[in-house]
């Protein structure tokens, strides 16, 4: 049984086992009759002396395991060798100069690679290993470099990722045949990507997004490679084009959806938006829970100060809760003469009448006079000045108008909409022909890509150009400039889907190492461990 616990039972012999203070100590020795010189590889059986190595091994039943390994020194039999004496190295037990067995070393490396230094140290402590986060990170930082490629995969995927969104970016390269990370680059500059492709020749197909920087780098670094534009990004760009077209028609959309015969007697309140209603309900539930807890603690005999301390609220709030036998609902209060903006309202009204009708500019003026609030308060105050006689019915309809992005998706989702939304889309397409034409172009493009009908692409481009819709005309020019890559997206199976998946994994790893990780550690954790 004890021999089964040894790293290499054939090369080791167990002498004794001792248990003291939760540490199991195995006294073991090597059994080989000869050893090989690390310099000249000459075999020797002449023993010089012995010494002990202390090795940490995998824990057993939550107890730390320690090996006291008796190691022999040998004379080198080769007279020409510069090393006269050497120590035997049981390869399957521990590597040279290491304080841990090889199997424990490999386990810790896998653990740090998967979960990071802090988490690896916490898991190690749970299973009986004493390991600090710094020691865990030291282990992976001293591991062999993962990227040992002399060339490039035949099918390569490339995309960028953010170190800091909107500011600094890097580049990830993926072998699309095996969905394996190949390398990480510290930026997304053309020169960096081009140099990597020249240093790693062999890419025959490269999948990328619509980035002009990557396209130029691939043309220079791998001129023989076939470019493949990613289908997801093509469809995403298409929806962005439709959204821009919807934005250009915003006035016509508002004229269609707003009522033209609103009754001036309609004085009902403007209903809250869905998001405002949800926020109001969440706030009420939280207050109701506090009110219930205050009464429960009072029933248990707690004083008001202790109730306030346990609940983490002000004692005046607790007193108000305890005075009310029924839950006190919040009342709508309108106090135009109170609030931090009250001293500046006459000034704002006067400036509005003088012609300054920019809410942000008005906010800057009152801010310089000492107003402690934000721009939203000023914007809400001057909003009625813009449409003083606008009926509540019109306000309700204006709030119900979908955003350009929402309306773009409504236009292309006809089969999945409720009857009310279908009527809305139908009325808009009838009143605004540009929306109907844009929707048909997007639906046709999506269907053409789904069927991989590359022979229809040229006809679609001519039709989009002839539509005279500005947003689609810009999209057509972009497709023409990258026509070969777009054409390949219709005919080849490859896409950037696996690359996007690895970018998502990279983001998770980056957040795990927040505050103490650099590019080198990120690269070691993203790329596969060496075999």
Helices and strands as residue ranges (DSSP letters): G 3-5, E 12-20, E 23-30, E 35-36, E 43-44, E 47-60, E 63-75, E 85-87, H 102-115, H 117-126, H 133-141, E 155-164, E 168-175, E 180-185, H 190-199, E 205-208, H 212-221, E 226-229, H 231-248, H 250-257, H 274-299, H 304-311, H 315-323, G 342-344, H 345-353, H 359-368, H 375-386, H 392-400, H 404-411, G 414-416, H 419-431, H 433-450, G 454-456, H 457-466, H 470-481, H 483-491, H 497-512, H 519-526
